[in-house]
Amino acid sequence: MNQDQALEFLRSNNGIHRTRDILNAGIAPKTLYRLRDQGHIYSLSRGLYRINEESMGAHSTYVELAHKIPKAVFCLISALHFHEIGTQLPYDHWISLPQGVKEAKLEEYDIQYIHPSKKLYQLEIEEHNISGATIKVYSPTKTVVDCFKHRNKVGIDVALEALREAIQLKKTSRKELIELATKCRMKNVMMPYIESI
């Protein structure tokens, strides 16, 4: 397999491949190392390579983490950023995992985990395709409710901004918020804020 064919293969599967899969595809080790030395690919971690292209843009880290943590659902600040709600920048990556699922220790990323019950974990998960990869993110409605539920972690100001903007941008409605807040036992907390908007 020549270098161009190798690059074409490496662009598939969202640009992330394990060494054994690269070698099994017929790419010689010397070709792999040449591509690395030329800057076409880089090592994410031992035995895991990523193509060095900007095709995934601002969401490349979401793709990397989804690949490393299959049960990850992006939540709170990460979900707000993904849905373009509010002004918060996710310096940490916020990930939801169901209770009982072990947290991945990835030193190259700053990750904050939350562990809802399995029932709450499964509510309002959206799947988005980014350059052939599927990432899971909570819906805008669930994200706003979660910001109130975890206001001690993200701050009440973040929750209020998320509520106002999500309604103004028509990413959710008062009715949807009240219905989900009821399921998440957050209705009493959120109702005064919802009514004031």
Secondary structure as GFF3:
##gff-version 3
##sequence-region A 1 197
A	DSSP	alpha_helix	3	11	.	.	.	ID=ss1
A	DSSP	three_ten_helix	13	15	.	.	.	ID=ss2
A	DSSP	beta_strand	16	18	.	.	.	ID=ss3
A	DSSP	alpha_helix	19	24	.	.	.	ID=ss4
A	DSSP	alpha_helix	29	37	.	.	.	ID=ss5
A	DSSP	beta_strand	41	45	.	.	.	ID=ss6
A	DSSP	beta_strand	48	51	.	.	.	ID=ss7
A	DSSP	three_ten_helix	57	59	.	.	.	ID=ss8
A	DSSP	alpha_helix	60	68	.	.	.	ID=ss9
A	DSSP	beta_strand	73	74	.	.	.	ID=ss10
A	DSSP	alpha_helix	76	82	.	.	.	ID=ss11
A	DSSP	beta_strand	93	96	.	.	.	ID=ss12
A	DSSP	beta_strand	111	114	.	.	.	ID=ss13
A	DSSP	alpha_helix	118	121	.	.	.	ID=ss14
A	DSSP	beta_strand	125	130	.	.	.	ID=ss15
A	DSSP	beta_strand	133	138	.	.	.	ID=ss16
A	DSSP	alpha_helix	140	149	.	.	.	ID=ss17
A	DSSP	alpha_helix	151	154	.	.	.	ID=ss18
A	DSSP	alpha_helix	156	168	.	.	.	ID=ss19
A	DSSP	alpha_helix	174	183	.	.	.	ID=ss20
A	DSSP	alpha_helix	187	196	.	.	.	ID=ss21
###
